[in-house]
Amino acid sequence: MIKIASLQMVASSDLDTNLRSAEYLIAQAADQQCQLAVLPEYFCLFGKKDQDKLDIQEQLGHGPIQNLMANLAQKYSIHIVAGTIPISTNDPHHVLNTTLVFNPAGEIICQYDKIHLFSFSSGGESYDESRVLQAGSKLSSFDIQHQDENWRFGLSICYDLRFPEMYRAMGEVDCHILPAAFTYTTGKVHWEILLRARAIENQCYLVASAQGGTHDNSRQTWGHSMIINPWGEINSVLEAGEGLISGEMLKANLLDVRNKLPALQHRTIK
């Protein structure tokens, strides 16, 4: 058994305020005896313009945001999936949208750079992450040993959710983790359906950590952070606002689903 927390935020355009909110939620997760806490996409900054990401970019392994996450992981003796942090590239006009995983020793044990960049235009809303983000190219997963059990986690970010082939390519994992900032418009129609589908298809837990509210840049995000079990049932959900949900994940439940319905073994196209 391992206990995990999904942290939901309504991040602002002020870095320091967001980092204080993140620490408060991580401390709550630690108080609930969680071994892993997941922050949402853009937890450190929800800027007023795309280029704001460039102003807080950090070199991998160095910088105040990464230092804080490392220190909090040590302080609270918890693994932290640090939503997304803008990591520098060789192009001064583009950064990577990067999830970093910190272990309780404060070490980075996994890096995932968002592969699929969101673009949407309808009814006055217009987004194009490629304006300032550089797409990643490598899949990423990591392991946690807890109570003599090994847990394998796959990483994806927000828009990646729409590409099931990515999850298949990661192979069998025990839990997929998805930091996100789904728009209200797309989220109210697609979010739950896609999350449950990825859990059902891969017969694994899925933990989604979202932005959930109206931000000071007037953008509205859908929220509904969720913990979903391998049968596709929603174990816990936080609809809106800042807060957290937590829950225990049991290997016995995962194996029971895979034994009763051995769909992963029946795959013929790989």
C-alpha positions as CSV (number, residue, x, y, z in Angstrom):
1,M,0.0,0.0,0.0
2,I,1.1,3.5,-0.8
3,K,-0.7,6.8,0.0
4,I,-0.7,9.6,-2.5
5,A,-2.0,13.2,-2.4
6,S,-3.2,15.2,-5.4
7,L,-2.8,19.0,-4.7
8,Q,-5.1,21.4,-6.5
9,M,-4.2,25.1,-6.8
10,V,-5.5,28.3,-8.4
11,A,-2.1,29.7,-9.1
12,S,-1.6,33.4,-9.7
13,S,0.9,35.6,-11.6
14,D,2.9,36.0,-8.3
15,L,5.7,33.4,-7.9
16,D,6.2,33.8,-4.1
17,T,2.4,33.5,-3.4
18,N,2.2,30.3,-5.4
19,L,5.2,28.8,-3.7
20,R,3.8,29.5,-0.3
21,S,0.5,27.8,-1.3
22,A,2.4,24.8,-2.7
23,E,4.3,24.4,0.6
24,Y,1.1,24.7,2.6
25,L,-0.5,21.9,0.6
26,I,2.6,19.7,0.7
27,A,2.7,20.1,4.5
28,Q,-1.0,19.0,4.6
29,A,-0.1,15.9,2.5
30,A,2.7,15.0,4.9
31,D,0.3,15.5,7.9
32,Q,-2.0,12.9,6.3
33,Q,1.0,10.4,6.1
34,C,1.2,10.5,2.3
35,Q,4.4,9.1,0.7
36,L,3.9,11.1,-2.5
37,A,2.4,14.6,-3.2
38,V,1.6,15.8,-6.8
39,L,1.4,19.5,-7.7
40,P,-0.5,20.7,-10.8
41,E,0.9,22.1,-14.0
42,Y,2.1,25.7,-13.8
43,F,1.9,25.5,-10.0
44,C,4.7,28.1,-9.7
45,L,3.3,30.7,-12.1
46,F,0.1,31.2,-14.0
47,G,1.3,34.3,-15.9
48,K,-0.6,37.1,-17.5
49,K,1.2,36.5,-20.8
50,D,3.0,33.5,-22.3
51,Q,6.4,35.1,-22.0
52,D,6.2,35.3,-18.2
53,K,7.4,31.7,-18.2
54,L,10.7,32.9,-19.6
55,D,11.2,35.3,-16.7
56,I,11.4,32.5,-14.1
57,Q,13.1,29.8,-16.1
58,E,15.8,27.8,-14.4
59,Q,18.7,25.6,-15.5
60,L,18.0,21.9,-14.7
61,G,19.2,21.3,-11.2
62,H,19.7,24.9,-10.2
63,G,17.4,27.7,-9.2
64,P,15.1,28.9,-6.4
65,I,12.0,26.8,-7.4
66,Q,14.0,23.6,-7.6
67,N,15.8,24.4,-4.4
68,L,12.6,24.9,-2.6
69,M,11.1,21.7,-3.9
70,A,14.2,19.8,-2.8
71,N,14.1,21.4,0.6
72,L,10.4,20.7,1.1
73,A,10.9,17.0,0.1
74,Q,13.6,16.8,2.8
75,K,11.7,18.8,5.4
76,Y,8.5,16.8,5.1
77,S,10.1,13.4,4.2
78,I,8.0,13.0,1.1
79,H,8.3,12.4,-2.6
80,I,7.1,15.5,-4.6
81,V,6.0,15.5,-8.2
82,A,6.7,19.2,-8.8
83,G,3.9,19.9,-11.3
84,T,5.7,21.8,-14.1
85,I,8.7,24.2,-13.9
86,P,10.1,26.2,-16.9
87,I,13.5,24.7,-17.6
88,S,15.9,26.5,-19.9
89,T,16.8,25.4,-23.4
90,N,19.4,26.5,-25.9
91,D,16.7,28.8,-27.4
92,P,16.3,32.0,-25.4
93,H,12.7,32.3,-26.5
94,H,11.5,28.8,-25.5
95,V,11.6,26.7,-22.3
96,L,10.7,23.2,-21.5
97,N,7.5,22.6,-19.5
98,T,9.1,20.1,-17.1
99,T,7.9,17.8,-14.3
100,L,10.6,17.0,-11.8
101,V,10.3,14.3,-9.1
102,F,12.1,14.8,-5.8
103,N,12.7,12.0,-3.3
104,P,12.7,12.6,0.5
105,A,16.5,13.2,0.3
106,G,15.8,16.2,-2.0
107,E,17.3,14.5,-5.0
108,I,15.8,14.7,-8.5
109,I,15.0,11.2,-9.5
110,C,13.0,11.8,-12.7
111,Q,12.5,14.4,-15.4
112,Y,9.7,14.6,-17.9
113,D,9.4,17.3,-20.5
114,K,5.9,17.8,-21.9
115,I,5.7,16.2,-25.3
116,H,2.3,17.4,-26.6
117,L,1.9,21.2,-26.7
118,F,-1.7,22.5,-26.3
119,S,-3.4,24.6,-28.9
120,F,-7.0,25.7,-28.9
121,S,-9.0,28.5,-30.4
122,S,-12.8,28.9,-30.0
123,G,-15.3,31.5,-28.8
124,G,-12.7,34.2,-27.9
125,E,-10.3,31.7,-26.2
126,S,-7.0,31.2,-27.9
127,Y,-4.0,29.2,-26.6
128,D,-0.8,28.0,-28.3
129,E,1.8,26.7,-25.9
130,S,4.4,26.4,-28.8
131,R,4.8,30.2,-28.6
132,V,7.2,29.8,-25.7
133,L,7.4,26.1,-25.0
134,Q,9.7,23.6,-26.6
135,A,8.3,20.1,-26.9
136,G,10.0,17.2,-25.1
137,S,10.7,13.9,-26.8
138,K,11.2,11.2,-24.2
139,L,8.8,9.2,-22.1
140,S,9.6,9.1,-18.3
141,S,8.7,6.8,-15.4
142,F,10.1,6.3,-11.9
143,D,9.9,3.8,-9.1
144,I,9.2,4.1,-5.3
145,Q,10.0,1.3,-2.9
146,H,7.5,1.3,0.0
147,Q,6.7,-1.4,2.6
148,D,8.7,-4.0,0.5
149,E,6.6,-3.1,-2.6
150,N,7.8,-1.5,-5.8
151,W,5.5,1.0,-7.3
152,R,6.1,2.2,-10.9
153,F,4.7,5.6,-11.9
154,G,4.3,7.0,-15.4
155,L,4.5,10.8,-16.0
156,S,2.4,12.8,-18.4
157,I,1.2,16.4,-18.5
158,C,-2.3,17.9,-19.3
159,Y,-2.7,17.8,-23.1
160,D,-0.8,14.5,-23.2
161,L,-4.0,12.9,-21.9
162,R,-5.5,13.0,-25.4
163,F,-2.8,10.7,-26.8
164,P,-3.4,7.1,-25.6
165,E,-0.6,5.7,-27.6
166,M,1.8,7.6,-25.3
167,Y,0.5,5.7,-22.3
168,R,0.7,2.3,-24.1
169,A,4.3,3.1,-25.0
170,M,5.2,3.5,-21.3
171,G,4.4,-0.1,-20.7
172,E,2.8,-1.5,-17.6
173,V,2.8,0.9,-14.7
174,D,1.0,0.9,-11.4
175,C,-0.1,4.5,-11.6
176,H,-0.1,7.3,-14.1
177,I,0.4,10.8,-12.8
178,L,-0.9,13.8,-14.6
179,P,-0.3,17.4,-13.5
180,A,-2.7,19.6,-15.5
181,A,-4.3,23.0,-16.1
182,F,-7.2,22.0,-18.3
183,T,-9.3,24.9,-19.5
184,Y,-12.9,25.1,-18.2
185,T,-14.3,24.9,-21.7
186,T,-12.6,21.6,-22.6
187,G,-12.5,20.2,-19.1
188,K,-16.2,20.2,-18.5
189,V,-16.7,17.9,-21.6
190,H,-13.6,15.8,-21.8
191,W,-11.6,15.7,-18.6
192,E,-13.3,12.9,-16.6
193,I,-13.9,10.8,-19.7
194,L,-10.3,10.9,-20.8
195,L,-8.9,10.3,-17.3
196,R,-11.1,7.3,-16.7
197,A,-10.4,5.9,-20.1
198,R,-6.6,6.0,-19.5
199,A,-7.0,4.2,-16.2
200,I,-9.3,1.6,-17.7
201,E,-7.2,1.0,-20.8
202,N,-4.0,0.6,-18.7
203,Q,-5.6,-1.1,-15.7
204,C,-3.8,1.1,-13.3
205,Y,-4.4,3.9,-10.8
206,L,-4.4,7.4,-12.2
207,V,-3.8,10.6,-10.1
208,A,-4.6,13.9,-11.8
209,S,-3.6,17.2,-10.1
210,A,-5.2,20.2,-11.6
211,Q,-5.6,24.0,-11.5
212,G,-9.1,24.7,-10.5
213,G,-10.6,28.2,-10.5
214,T,-10.5,31.7,-11.9
215,H,-7.0,33.1,-12.1
216,D,-5.8,36.7,-11.9
217,N,-5.2,36.6,-15.6
218,S,-8.9,36.0,-16.0
219,R,-8.4,32.5,-17.3
220,Q,-10.7,29.8,-15.8
221,T,-9.5,26.3,-15.3
222,W,-11.6,23.2,-14.7
223,G,-10.2,21.7,-11.6
224,H,-11.7,18.3,-10.6
225,S,-8.4,16.8,-9.4
226,M,-9.0,13.0,-9.2
227,I,-7.7,9.7,-7.9
228,I,-9.0,6.9,-10.1
229,N,-8.7,3.2,-9.5
230,P,-7.7,0.5,-12.0
231,W,-11.4,-0.3,-12.6
232,G,-12.0,3.2,-13.8
233,E,-13.9,4.3,-10.7
234,I,-13.3,7.8,-9.2
235,N,-12.1,7.2,-5.6
236,S,-11.8,10.9,-4.8
237,V,-12.4,14.3,-6.5
238,L,-11.9,18.0,-5.6
239,E,-14.1,20.0,-7.9
240,A,-12.8,23.5,-7.5
241,G,-10.6,25.8,-5.4
242,E,-7.3,25.1,-3.6
243,G,-7.0,22.0,-1.5
244,L,-6.0,18.3,-1.7
245,I,-7.4,14.9,-1.9
246,S,-5.6,11.8,-0.8
247,G,-6.0,8.0,-0.9
248,E,-4.4,4.7,-0.5
249,M,-3.4,2.6,-3.5
250,L,-3.3,-1.1,-3.0
251,K,-1.4,-3.6,-5.2
252,A,-4.0,-6.2,-4.4
253,N,-6.7,-4.1,-6.1
254,L,-4.6,-3.6,-9.1
255,L,-3.6,-7.2,-9.5
256,D,-7.2,-8.3,-8.9
257,V,-8.4,-6.2,-11.9
258,R,-5.6,-7.5,-14.1
259,N,-6.3,-11.1,-13.2
260,K,-10.1,-10.9,-13.6
261,L,-9.8,-9.1,-17.0
262,P,-6.4,-9.9,-18.5
263,A,-6.8,-7.3,-21.2
264,L,-3.1,-6.3,-21.1
265,Q,-2.1,-9.9,-21.8
266,H,-4.6,-10.0,-24.7
267,R,-3.0,-7.2,-26.7
268,T,-2.1,-8.3,-30.2
269,I,-1.0,-4.9,-31.6
270,K,2.0,-3.4,-29.8
